[in-house]
Amino acid sequence: MDGKMTSNYFDYYDGSRIFLFISNRIGIPIDLVNFLIAQIAALCLARLFRKPLRRASPEFRHSMCLVIGLIMGYFCFGKQAIHLSVLPMLCYTLLKTVHHRNMGNIVLAASMLYLSCLHLHREIYHTADYSLDITGPLMVITQRVTSLAYSLQDSLSRSDSTATCNSRQGQLVTLEGIPSPLEYFAYTLAFQTLMCGPVVFYSDYIHFIEGSGEDSKSAQAQGPSPRRAVLVKVAGSVAAAALYLSLANKYPLTVLRELTDPTSEISRSWSAVYLLWYAYLSTLVVRCKYYHAWLLSEAICNNSGMGFNGYASDGSPKWDKMSNIDVFGFEFAQNFRAAIASWNKNTNAWLRCVAYTRGGSWRTARVYALSAVWHGFHPGYYLTFLAGSTFTVAAKRVRRVIRPLFLTSRPRKLFYDAASFLATRVAMTYATVPFVLLHLQPSLAFYSKLYYSLHFLALGAMLLPAKSQGASTQTHEEEPSEAKVEPPPATNGELNGKVKAF
């Protein structure tokens, strides 16, 4: 960031500057310092919901989630935090006034319009560098209010739709009516995931607040301890932060912006292979910021008792319901589809709920369009989504045609796995560079330096036959099996009249 951009952003930022002396000493922008302090405080406060507040009334637990969330929002964003209240109030008014058959679509349109206005404001009036600002929490709030609206639409319409907005396990949840103001605003502004997600569906939030058994207080008291899960995720978050700090100065992303200058060293002397290697490391640095934030947010959820997902086959408790990232699954994926499925998993569930299962014959286009607009309007986002969709289709075609040829022996299979891993890493790096560069000119300069090679390869791969000879005998091996989901326990009881689980 050059001096002018830093100054502009500093003038624009309206959060607390109490800890500016820490920012100046360690050389990290004050907005990120405030974010880290707020998340550490949230991690400590979350423990209250496991101990002294576990037997408190649902109303008190709602109130604590709401109050802490509002304080965190004001600490990090100052007067801009008003948007954290305005958007939920707008959507709650719509929930109360519009017909339930159109509730989901209207709330989705209104919340996306509000969010888009702030995305445009950010691009016009201050730096486009990806720093913490109010649009981050608003993106999470948008996910919450829209998923709730569609759940209410399905419930009040007595729809047979399978597009239920709940946990990734696909449990059918029926809401009895619009939540009370306290329940609604505590859900939309709950501090555990306010800053960076993951999206928490209303059914999961209510189960956390009120319990899922006949005696909710007993259910909360007897839950397994999340201590080990919290320690592991905090350690992973710290490791990601350490890796970021060790690589950020060695592989700054700003170097790739020099590609727009034909006289720069990177344009004149860097080979395509070295450019890809540098791009991989610089985007890894960016991913480490996401890993740090998401793992820490997940630890906060778990430390408050949110995110328990049953028991594994060996009897150990699973605390992965709020998991937003599978780090190893993404970094070592052997195909593009698996990599995408491991990244921002709860957002994938939200897109499936509000777009994919409701989009008819245009569902794929609806998903990509909604995801792109939800992120904002920087051209780099759209270049990445265009490349990603193309690579996903091409990789699927290549897998169907090529993979059966390498299943005849173990050495061939190992070679195929190694080659597909390398190809996935190259394609993911190639596709995501525009996402982090944001702007059109440096993104196209990056692709031009590589002669748009992967775009042409992907388009060529899409011309391959749909199935190879003998592919029918390999049908069950060609596509990765979907994760098996255990059916939810058979329950027809009400949870304080708010949610029914079937």
N, C-alpha and C positions, 0 to 999 in steps of 0.2 A: 504494500500500500504506500503510495507516495505521500509526501507531507500534506499536500492540499486535500487529498481524499481523507486522510486521517483527521485533519482539522474539521472538515465538513461533517464527518460522521460524529466527531466528538461534540460539535455544536448541536447536532440533531439528537443525539442520545439524551434521554430525559430521565434515566434511572438514577438511583442513589450514587453519590460520589464519596460516600464515607470512606470507602476503602481505596480511594485513588492512590494513596501512598503505596499500597501493595502493588497496584497496577504499574506505577512508575518504577518500582524496584525490580520487579520480575519481567517487565517488558511485555506484558499481556494486556490487551485492551480492557478497559474498565467494564464493558458489558459482559465479557467472558468471565472476568473475576467475580462479578455479581452473580452470574449464572452458577458458577461453581460454589460460591458461598451459600446461595439459596438451596442448591441441591444437597449439600452437606447438612444444612439445617433440617431439610426435609427428611433426610435419612435418619437423623436423630429423633425428630418429632414423630416419625412413623412408628417408632417403637411404642409410643403411648397407646396406640390402638391394639397392641398385642397384650399389654399389661394393665395399666390403670383404667383404660377406657374400654376394655373388652366386655365389661358388664354394664357399661353405661347405656342409656336409652338410645334407640335409633336416632331420635331427634337431636340428641346431644352430639352423637358421632357425625351426623350430617353437618351440624353447625361447625364443628371443629374442622372438618374437611374444607368447608366453604371459607371460614375466617382465615385459616392458614393460607389457602389459595389466593385470597384477595390481598393479604399482606405481601406474599411473595411476588404477586403481579405488580403491585405498586413499587416494591423495592427494586425490581429489575427494570421497570418501564416507566415509572413516574406517571405523569398525566396521561400518557398513551394507554395506560391500563384501563381507561374508561371503555375502550373497545371490547375488553374482556367481559364487560357487563352489557354493553349495548347489543352486541350480536345475540347472546342468549335471550335477552329481553325481547328483541324483535321476533326471534323464532318461537318463543313461548306465546307471544301474542297471536302468531299465526296458528299455532297448535290449538289455541282456544277459539279461534274464529273461523278458520277455513273448514270446508267439508272434509270429513275423514277420508273420503275416496281419493282426494287430490292432495292430501296432507304431505306425503313424502316428496312429491315432485315440487310443490310450492316451496317447502322449507329448503329443499336442495337448491332451487333457483335463487331464492332470496339470500341464503348464506353464501353461496358461491359468488353472487353479485357483490355482496359486502366485502368478502375476502378479496375479490379481484380489484376492487377500488383501492384497497390498501396495498396490494401488490403493485399497482400502477403508481400510487403515491410514492412508494419506496424507490421505484426505478427513476422517477422524475426528479424527486427532491433531495435525494442523498445517494451516497455511494452504492454501487451495485455489487460490491464485494460481499460475499456471503458471511455476514456477521449476525449475531443475535439481534432480533428485533421483534416487534409485536406480531408480525405475521406468523411466526412459528407457533405460539400458543393458539392463535386464531385458526390455524390449520387443524390443530387437534380438536378445538371446540367445534369446528365445522363437521368433523367426523362424528362427534358425539351427538350433536343435535339432529343431523340427518339420519343417522342409524336409528335413533329413538323415534323420529318421525315416521320412518318406514315401518318400524315395528308396530307403532300405534295404528298406522294405516292398515296393515295386515290384520291386526287384532280386531279393530273396530269394524272392519269390512267383513270379518269372518272369512278372510281369503284363504284359499287352498294353496297360496303361493309358498314355495319352499325357500324363498329368499328371506329367511328370518335373520334379523340383525342381532347376533349374539356371539358367543364364543366360537372359536374356530372348530369346535367339536360338532357344530351343527345341531345342537339341542333346540327343539322347538319351544319357543317362549311366547306366551300370550300375555299381553298387558291388559289389565282390567279397565284402565282409564288413564287419563293424562295425570302425570305425577303432580303432587302439590308443589307450590313455589319453592319450599325449602328443599324438597327432594330433587327437584329439577336443577336448581342453581348449584346445589352441592355436587350433583353429578357432573354438571358441565364445567365447574371450576375446582374440582377436587385437586388438592395440591400434589398428590402422588405423581400424576402424569401431566400436570398443566404445562410445564415448560417445554417438553419435547416428546410427549407421548410415552408409551403407545396408547392408541385409542382403547378405551375400556367401554365395552358395551353395557347398556343399562342393566341387563339381567345380572351380569357379573358384579356390577357395583352394588346392586341391592342385596345380592347374596353376601357380599363382604360386610355390608352395614348391618343387615338383619339376621344373617345366618341362613342356612339352607335346610335346617331340620325343624322338627316340631318345637323344640326349645332352642331358640336361636342363641341365647346366651350360653347354654351348655355346649352347643356346637362350636361356638367361638372358643370356649375354654379348652375343649378337647382337641383342637386342631394340632397337627404336628408342628414342631418348631421349624421355622425357616432359617435358623441361624447359619447352618452350613451353606445353604443356597445363597444367602446374603453375602457371606464371606467370600465365596467363590466369585460372585459377580462383581463385588467391590474390587477384588484382586484383579479380575479381568479388566475392569474399567481403569484401574491405576496402571496396569501394563500397557493398555492402549494409549493412555496419556503420556507415559514415558517414551513409548515408541514414536509418538507424534513429536515430542520435544526433541528427540534425538535426530529425527530425519527432516524436520520442517525447514531448518536453515540450509541443509545440504541439498534438498530437492524442492526448492520453492516453485510453486505453480506459476509464478509470474514470469519465469524464464520462457514458458511456452508461448506467452504473449509476444515475445520478440520475433516469432515466426512471421508476423505481419511486416517486419522490416527486412527486405531482401539483402541488406548489407550486414546484418547481424551475424555473429559467429554461428549461432544455431542454424540459421538459414543456409550459410555457405558451407559449413564443414561437417555438420552432424549427419551421419548415415541414417537410413530409415530404421535399421535395427536398434541403434543406440537411442534414437528418438522414442521408439516404442518402449525401450527399457526405462528411460527417464520418465516417460509418461506413466508407466506402471508404478514407479516408486512415488511420483508426486501425487497420483490419485490414491495410492495407499496411505499417504499422509492425511489426505482428506478423509478417507474412510475411518482412520483411527479416531478422528473427532466424533464421528457418528458412533463408533463402537464404545467410546468412552461415555458419551451422553446416554445412549440407550441402555447399556449395562448398568450404569448408575441409577437410571430411572427404574429399571426392572428391580434392582436391589431395594429401592425405596418402596415399591409396591409390595414386595415379599416381606419386608421388615414390618409393614403394617398389617400383614396377614392376607393380602390380596395376591391372587395368582396361583393358589393351590389347585392342582390338577389331578388329584388322585394318587394312586400308588403304582410304581413300576412292578414288573414281574418278580423282582427280587424283594419286594416289600418296602423299598425305600420311597419316601414321599417325592412327588414331582411338583416343582414350583415353576412351571414353564408356560402357564396359561397366558401370562402377560409378556412372554418373550417376543421381542421385536426383531431379533437378529440371531442367526446361527453363524457365528464367525467362521468356524472351520468349514461348515457346509457351503458358505459363499466362497471362501478363499480357495477351497480345494474341489469345487464343483467340476464335474466332467462334462457338463453340457450347460447351455445357456438357460434352459428352462429351470434346472435345479438351482442355478445361481440366483435367478430372479425369485424363486420360491423361498430362498433363505434370507432374502433382504427385505426389511420393513414388512414383516409377516402380518402384523395386525392391520396395516394399511391395505395389504392384499385382500385380507378378509373383508374390510370395509368396502373396497371396490367391488368385490364379488357380491356383497349384500345389496349395495345401492345401484350398481350399474350392470354387472355381468348377467346376473340371473333375471334382470328386468329389461334387458335391452333387445330381446327378440333376435332377429337375424342380424341386427347391427350391434350386438352386445360387445364384440371385441373392439369395434371402433368407439363405442360409448365409453368403455373402460379407459382406453388410451387418451381420448379427448378429456374425460373428467380428470384423469391423473395429471395431464399436462397443465390444464387450467388451474387445478388445485395447487400445483407447485408455483405457478406464476407465469409471466409472459416473456422471460428471457429467451432469446432464440435458441440458446444452447440446450434448453430443456427439450425443445421440439426436435432438434437434430438427434438428440440421444434417444428419444422415444421412437422416432422414425427408424433409426438404425437398429434399436433393440427389437422392434417388431419384425423387421426384415430378417435379422439374424436368427430370431426364434423360429420363424417359419423355415428358413434355410437349414438350420441345424437339425430340425425335425426330419426334413427330407433326406439330408445326408445320413442321419442315423438309421433311417429305415432301409436305405439302399446299401450303405457301406458296412454297417456293423455286422450283419449276418456273415460277411466274408471273413471276419476275424474271430468267429466263435468256434472254429474247428480245432483249435489247440490252445493250451494255456499261454505259451509264449506270444502267440498272435493276439490273444485277448489282452495281455499285459501291455503289449505295444500299442494296441488301440486305446486302452485306457490312458496311457501316458500321452499319446498324441492328442486325444480329445481334451485332456486337462490343459495341455499347452495351448491348443486352439481356443479353448474357452477363455483362458486368461488374456490372450491377445485380443480376441473379439470384445471382451468386456472392457479392456483398457481403451481400445479404439472407439467403442461406443460411448463411454462415459466421460471422456475428456471434454467434449462440449458442455456437458452438464455442470462441470466445475469451472470451466472458463466463462460460461454464461453468454458471452457476446458472440455475434455472428462472425465478425472478421477474423479473430484469432482461431475460431473453431474451423472455419473453412480453410484457413492457412495450414492448420494441422492436417486436415484431410488431404489438402493439395500436396503437401510434402510427402505423403504416402500414396499419392496418385489415386486416391479413392479406391484403393485396391480391394479392401474388404467389402465395400459396397458391390463392386463388380463380381467378386467371388460369390457373394451371397445371392445376387441375382442369377448368376450362372447355376448355382446349386439348386435354385428353385425350378430350373428346367429339367432336372433329373426326373426319371419316372417315379410315379407315386410309390410303387413297390417293386422290389427286385424279385427276380425269379427265386422261388423257394421261400419267399418272405413269409408266406402263410404258415410255414412250419415253425417260424421263429416269432410268431405274433406276441407270445407272452414274454419274450425276452427283449423285444425291441424297445418297448416303452418302459420307463421306470415305473414300478408299481406305486400306486398311491399309498400314502400313509394310512394304515389301518386305524380306524377310530372306534373305540369301544362305545357301544350304545349307552346313553345316559341311564341312570337308575330309574326304574319305573316309579314315577311319583305323580300323584294327582292332587297333592295338597297345595294350599295357598300359602304364600309368604306374606302374612299381614295384609292380605287382600290386594297386594300390588302386582304380584307376578305369579303366574302358574307355569310350572314346568311339566312337560309331558314326555 
